[in-house]
């Protein structure tokens, strides 16, 4: 049996791999050809989805002469194009119907235990976003890239804003801080605008008080 040149090296001394913040899935790898002077130029196009299953998801594409480089470029592009998805009780806030190019996707909130009723690239994106229960229907093209782009557009079109809120909970006499995503409703945003405008006096003017250039006349300003 051949002896190792470094007998003191052991497998247990190797550094353990740290868990990645985002999970990565390659949707498709296709060969694309471009006609140039002198012939055809063939490259590979990769479509990658990344997400942390906590409300962040991204879609990216990359082209290169080999598959590994194309996937790496697509993953970097997906990290730059990440979006925040509002998740309420494990599902989406409300029903949405979105159309993009030849694809149309409909998403409907579902109760606990329903699971993800979706297929193809839509299912991958919903899983990486952290949605646990949802109903969906896809119409039109079966192209994975177009359907994925339509899904990202739908998830980024929910009404309201998403904020990170820290809440403190007491467990076994110890306080723990946790961060959760909440959806700010349009009514709360309108109430905040009213507070800003509180105390501001509004004056009514007529057409006679405005000159030909669109400015207020002197009498209207002194009202």
N, C-alpha and C positions, 0 to 999 in steps of 0.2 A: 504494500500500500504506500503510495507516494506521500511524503510528508509535506506539510504546508511550509512555505517560506516564512510565514508569520504565525507560529504556533500560539502566540499570546492573544491573537485576535479571535473573538467569539461573536456569535450571532447576537447574543444578548446585549452587546455593547453598541449595536447599531441604533441610530436615532429612530424613534417611532414616528411615523408620518402623522402630521397634524391634520385634523379634519378640515376640509375645505368649507369656506363660508357659503359658497354657492354650488349647487349641483348642476352638472352639465350633461346635456343630451344632444346627440347629433341627429337631426331630423332626416336629412338626406345628403347624399354626395352624388353629384351629377357631372357628367362630362359636357363641357360647353366648347363650341368651336367657333372661331372667328376667322373670316376670310380676309387675308391681307395680301399685299403684293408678294408674289412668289409662292403662294400656297395657302394652306389653312394652319391656323394656330390653335392647338387644343390645350385646354386647361381644365381644372377641376373646380367646381363650385360647391361649397359646403354651407349648410344651414344649421345653426346651433341655437339651442334654447338654454338659458341659465336662469336660476332662481334660488331663493333661500327658503321657499315654502312658508314665508311669513309676510307676504304682501309685496315682494319685489320679484319682478320677472323681466327678462330681456330677450330680444330676438336679434340675431346678427347673421350676416352672410360674408363669405370670404372666397376669393379666387386665388389660385396659385398653380404652379406646374406640378405639385405633388399634393397628395391628400392631407398629410399631416400639417403642412404649412397652411392649407386652406382652412382646416378645422381651427387651427390656432388663430388665424386672422378673424374667423367668424366669432370665436369666443370673445376676443378682444372687442369686436364691434358690438356684441350683445351687452357687454358690461358698460359700454358708453351709452347705450340706448335703453337703459333700464327704466321701468315705470313703476309707480306705486299703485297697488290695487286695494281699494277699500273692501275689507272682509268683515261681515257682520254675522256672528254666530256660525262661522264656518261656511257661509255662503255669500253670494253677491247681494248688494243692497236692494236692487230692484231689477225688473225685467228690461232687457235691452235688445234692440234689433239693429244690426249694422250691416252695411253693404260696402264692399271694396272691390273694385274691378269686376271680375266675374264671380266673386264669392259673396254669399250672404249668410250671416250667422245670427241665430237667435239664442239668447241665454235667459233662463228662467230660474229664480231662486227656488231652493228645495229645502225640505226639513231634514232634521238629523237622521242619519241612517240611510239616506237615499243614495249617497255616493256620487260619483262623477259619471253622468250619462252622456258620454261624448266619445268620439273616436278620432283616430288619426292625429294630426298635429294639434288640434284643439284640446284633446285630452292631455297631451304632454304639457302644453302651456298652462292649463288650469292646475295640474298637479304641482308644477314648479312655482306657481303663484301662491299656493297654499289653500286653494278652494277645495273643500271636502265634499260639499253637497251642491249639485247643480244639475239642471236639465238643459239640454241643448238640442238644436236642430240646425243642420247645415244644408244649404241649397247651392246649386250651381256647380262650379268647377271642382275637380278632385285634386287640383294642384296643391301640393303640401305647402309650398312657400306662400302662395296667395292666400290660402286659408289661414296660415299662421299670421300673416300680416293683418288680415281682417280680424282675427281674434285679439291681437295686441291693440288694434284700434278700438275694438269694442270695450276691452277692459280699461282703457284709458279715457273712456267717454262717460263714466259714471258721474252723476251730478253731485256737487259738493266737494269739499276738500278733505284730505287725509292728514291727520296730525298725530304726532307721537306724544302721548301723555303718560307721565310717571305717576303711579299710584303706590301707596304704602300699605302693606298688609301685615298683620301680626299673626305669627304662627309659633306656637309653643313659647310664647313670651318674647320672641325675637321679631324685630321689624325687618321686613324685606321689601326692597323696591323692585318694581317690575314695570316694563314699558309696554304699552299696548297701542294699537292703532284705533282711532275713533273717526267717524265720518261727521263732519260739520254740516248740518242741514242748511238749506237755503234760508229758512226762517231765522236761524241764529245769525247768519251773515247780515240779513236785513236789519235785525235788531241792533247789531253793532253799528251799522251805518246811521241808524236813527240817533244813537248816542253821540256820534261824532257831529251830527247836524243839529243837536240840541242847542237852543239859544241863538240860532242863526235866523235873522229876520228875512222873510221873503216878501218882495214887493211886486205888485202887478203893474204891468205897463201895457199900453196899447200901441197900435201901429202909428198913431199920430205922434207918439213920444220918440220915435226912431227916425233919424234922418236918412237921406238917400244912401249914405255910406254904411249904414248899419249901426251907428253909434247913438247913444242916448242923448237927448237934448238936455239943455241946462235945467229946464223946469222939471223934467222927469227925475234928474239926479237929486234934486232938493226935496223931492216928495218924501 
